[in-house]
Amino acid sequence: MSSPTNPRPKGPFLTDIEDIRKRARMHLEQGAVTDSYKGDRQTVLKLLNEALATEIVCVLRYKRHYYMATGIHSQAIAEEFQEHAAEEQDHADRIAARIIQLDGEPNLNPEGLLSRSHSEYVEGESTLDMIREDLVAERVAIESYSEIIRYLGDNDPTTRRLMEDILAKEEEHADELKTLLERVSQEEAHRESA
């Protein structure tokens, strides 16, 4: 009997379990991609490979910035760059694993990497430029990953959750870089006025 606080669900929660078992035995070569997958798999794989390229470009840019950071606080800034590079590499690894789950192939070919990436590879002239360029790249990732998440909607909840998790980390990176940019800009302005 249903009550206003606990209404009876309309229809069964799951289809017939025997039907689920039967379907699970079909198309085993598709692995995790079952009949319940509602995404456009080819488009999702294209988007994931673009996100993979974006993450790889970010790893390379952060690694360069790690090695090239100079100045009075360069060690702390370089450590921040190194930490971000490691986190971007983790994102790339997780995206590549999801591509495999969707029966795709991660595109790790360096040829065309920049054309597949949403972010650019800008080296920066100074440590301040490097911070600024990394913040720009994080903002690009935030915007493009938000769009990917909206596109996925309820059609691919696993990929959506992955991208939401990565998006949260990119937002954290952007916030850290904004703070770093403000601090280094103030220090440089103070030194120039002294």
C-alpha positions in Angstrom: 0.0 0.0 0.0 1.4 3.4 -0.9 1.4 6.5 1.2 2.0 10.2 0.4 5.6 10.0 1.8 6.4 6.7 0.1 4.5 6.5 -3.2 4.4 3.2 -5.0 6.7 3.3 -8.1 5.0 3.2 -11.4 6.0 -0.1 -13.1 8.9 -2.3 -12.2 12.3 -0.8 -11.5 14.1 -3.3 -13.7 13.0 -5.2 -16.7 12.6 -8.9 -16.2 15.8 -10.2 -14.7 15.8 -13.2 -17.1 15.7 -10.8 -20.0 18.6 -8.9 -18.5 20.6 -12.2 -18.1 19.8 -13.2 -21.7 20.9 -9.8 -23.1 24.1 -9.9 -21.0 25.1 -13.0 -22.9 24.7 -11.4 -26.3 27.4 -9.3 -27.9 30.1 -10.1 -25.3 32.7 -8.4 -27.5 31.2 -5.1 -26.6 32.2 -5.4 -23.0 30.7 -2.6 -20.9 28.7 -1.2 -23.8 25.2 -2.8 -23.4 21.8 -2.2 -24.9 21.2 0.3 -22.1 24.0 2.6 -23.4 22.2 5.5 -24.9 25.1 7.7 -26.0 26.3 8.2 -29.6 29.4 6.1 -29.0 31.5 7.5 -31.9 30.8 11.1 -30.8 31.6 10.3 -27.2 34.9 8.6 -28.3 35.8 11.7 -30.4 35.1 14.0 -27.4 37.1 11.8 -25.1 40.1 11.7 -27.5 39.9 15.5 -27.7 39.9 15.6 -23.9 42.8 13.2 -23.8 44.8 15.4 -26.1 43.9 18.4 -24.0 45.2 16.7 -20.9 48.4 15.6 -22.6 49.1 19.1 -23.8 48.5 20.4 -20.3 50.9 17.8 -18.9 53.6 18.9 -21.3 53.0 22.6 -20.7 53.1 22.2 -16.9 56.3 20.0 -17.1 58.0 22.7 -19.2 56.9 25.4 -16.7 58.1 23.2 -13.8 61.6 23.2 -15.4 61.6 26.8 -16.5 60.2 28.6 -13.5 62.6 31.2 -12.2 62.5 34.0 -9.6 62.4 34.4 -5.9 59.6 32.0 -5.3 60.3 29.7 -8.2 60.7 26.6 -6.1 57.2 26.8 -4.6 55.7 27.8 -8.0 57.6 24.9 -9.8 56.2 22.5 -7.2 52.7 23.7 -8.0 53.4 23.2 -11.7 54.7 19.7 -11.0 51.6 18.8 -8.9 49.3 20.0 -11.6 51.2 18.0 -14.3 50.8 14.8 -12.2 47.1 15.5 -11.8 46.6 16.2 -15.5 48.4 12.9 -16.2 46.0 11.1 -14.0 43.1 12.7 -15.9 44.7 11.5 -19.2 45.0 8.0 -17.8 41.4 7.9 -16.6 40.1 9.2 -19.9 42.2 6.6 -21.9 40.8 3.8 -19.7 37.2 5.0 -20.3 37.9 5.1 -24.1 38.9 1.4 -23.8 35.8 0.6 -21.8 33.7 2.1 -24.6 35.5 -0.2 -27.1 37.5 2.6 -28.6 41.2 3.3 -29.0 42.9 6.2 -27.2 44.6 8.4 -29.7 48.1 9.0 -28.3 49.7 9.8 -31.6 51.8 13.0 -31.2 51.0 13.9 -34.8 48.0 16.2 -34.6 48.0 16.4 -30.8 47.6 20.2 -30.8 44.8 20.1 -33.3 42.9 17.6 -31.2 43.5 19.5 -28.0 41.1 22.2 -26.8 44.0 24.0 -25.0 47.1 25.5 -26.6 50.7 24.9 -25.8 52.0 28.4 -24.9 55.4 28.4 -23.2 55.4 31.9 -21.7 58.3 34.3 -21.4 58.4 34.6 -17.6 57.1 32.8 -14.6 54.2 35.2 -14.5 53.4 34.5 -18.1 53.6 30.8 -17.4 51.0 31.1 -14.6 48.8 33.2 -16.8 49.0 30.7 -19.7 48.2 27.8 -17.4 45.2 29.6 -16.0 44.0 30.3 -19.5 44.3 26.6 -20.3 42.4 25.6 -17.2 39.6 28.0 -18.1 39.5 26.5 -21.6 39.2 23.0 -20.1 36.5 24.1 -17.7 34.4 25.5 -20.5 34.9 22.7 -22.9 34.4 19.9 -20.3 31.2 21.7 -19.0 29.9 21.5 -22.6 30.9 17.8 -22.8 29.0 17.1 -19.6 25.9 18.9 -20.8 26.1 16.9 -24.1 26.4 13.6 -22.3 23.4 14.3 -20.0 21.8 11.0 -19.0 22.9 9.2 -22.1 26.3 8.1 -20.6 26.3 8.6 -16.8 29.7 6.9 -16.3 31.5 9.2 -18.7 29.6 12.2 -17.4 30.7 11.4 -13.8 34.3 11.0 -15.0 34.2 14.4 -16.7 32.5 16.0 -13.7 35.3 14.7 -11.5 37.9 16.0 -13.8 36.1 19.3 -14.2 36.1 19.8 -10.4 39.9 19.3 -10.4 40.3 21.8 -13.3 38.3 24.3 -11.3 40.5 23.7 -8.3 43.6 24.3 -10.5 42.1 27.5 -11.9 41.5 28.8 -8.4 45.0 27.9 -7.3 46.5 29.6 -10.3 44.4 32.7 -9.9 45.7 33.0 -6.3 49.2 32.4 -7.5 48.9 34.9 -10.3 47.6 37.6 -7.9 50.4 36.9 -5.4 53.2 37.0 -8.0 51.7 40.1 -9.7 51.6 41.9 -6.4 55.2 40.9 -5.6 56.5 42.0 -9.0 54.6 45.4 -8.7 56.1 45.9 -5.2 59.6 45.1 -6.5 59.2 47.5 -9.4 58.0 50.3 -7.1 60.8 49.8 -4.6 
